[in-house]
């Protein structure tokens, strides 16, 4: 009886990578987990520590350190390598270092024979996802960024506290850049199927104090609030990585706000940004094109313009295109 071994590799075993590994292991998402880092001793240490969790979990996952040469038969390569933004920086300010890491790393991964799915969490995630797609040569459905999945979760968390409802009963997304130009598609946010804007209109006495613009600002800035207090964020994004990985393996057809390569969707091409998409065993099955309001369309356009301008200003678009 033949059985497919579900294999995941995590490149970058810092706080984000190790948190993602911990979530993946505890949920029994894969059969084998490979930890890779430029600091090989760190990767070995994390692997040993994680392997000691197995006795307390419901499934056995083999955990070990590895190299790029081990990735030929891996299903999903998770990339978390890269510097977190420092106080006063935006995620886009880490692009220079992140791009150089990808230029060195991705060809080595592809040389192993890797033909699976890339899941990227390294910031600035939208641009890094685009670079990985260009360098790897893989189809766009198999190069995925975590995008605004975490931002959408944060949005639901804030709304759940205000409306006193489980965040899992709230449906909606933030879209665009995983950064300062993102926006909430309020016209498509619903609570148990009822549009949020309708609820706010009908219950002005109870919810008239809610400032939707401030909620979006809070979502944008909360990562940096966490950074100021503890150095960086890792539990939320670590669990988001595990959630997306599980959705891929389970062929869930779940809709998640991810950084996707656009090819005409929302009037954009040759760009990665956060949009709702159906995730399956083959990666992105379909990008969901929401009917945005005029105001939301303009916010989306401005967000994609930020990404295009920043990439072009650093010269990386031409540089990457010259390598493929």
C-alpha positions, 0 to 999 in steps of 0.5 A: 500500500503506497502512501504519500508522505506530506513534506514541508520545509521551513526556510528561516528558523527565527521566531516566525519560522519556529512558531509556524513549525510549532503550530504545524507540528501540534496540529499534525499537518505534515508527516515530515518537517525540514528546518533550514537556516543560514545558521545551521546550528540554529536549525539543528537546535530548533529541530531537536527542540520540536522533536521533543514535542512529539510524545505530547501530540496526536500524530508523529511528525519527523522533524530534522534540519536540512539543506536546499538539496533536500527539497526535491520531493517537498510539497510546500516550502515555507519562506520566512527568512528575512529581517523584521522591520525596525522601529520607524521602518515600514515592511517595504523598507526591508525589501533590499535585504529580502530581495538579495536573500531570494536572489541567492536562495531560490535558484538553489531550491529550484536546482534541487528539483523542487516542483511544489508550492512556495508559501512566502511570509517574508516581508514585504510579502507582496513584492517578495512573492512576486520576486519568488515567482519570477525567479522560480519560473513556477506557475502563478498558482503555486507561488503564494504569499501570506498577504493580508490573511493575518490583517483580515484576522486582526480585522475580525478580532477587533470587530468581534470585540466591538460587536461581541460575536465570535470572530469566526462568524465574521466574514470579510477581508482587508485587501491590497498591500500587507502594509500601510496602504491596505484597506478593508472592503467594508462593502463585503464584510458580514456578520453571520451573513448579514452585511456589517454596514446594514447592521450599523445603519439599523443599530445606530444607537448601539454601534453609532460610535464605531469608527471604521476608518480607525479600525483599519488604522488599528489593523495597519499599526498593531503589528508595530505596536507588538514590535515595540513591546516584544521585538517582533510578531510571530504567533499570529503569522505562525498560525496563519502559515499553519492554517494555509498549509493545512488548507493546501494539504486538505484540498479545502477550497477555503477562501483566504486573503492571500498575496496572489500573482494577478493576471488581469484580475481587478484590472492588474497584471504582473503584480502580487497583492492581497486578494481573496482566493480559493486555496486547494491542493494545487495552490491557488485555484481561483482569485475571487473578484469582489465587486468593490465600491468606487471608493474601494476600487480607488483604494485598491488602485492606490495600494497597487501603485505603492507596490509598483512604485517601490519595486520600480524605484529600487530597480528590482523589477528589471533586475529580476526579469533579466535573470529569467 
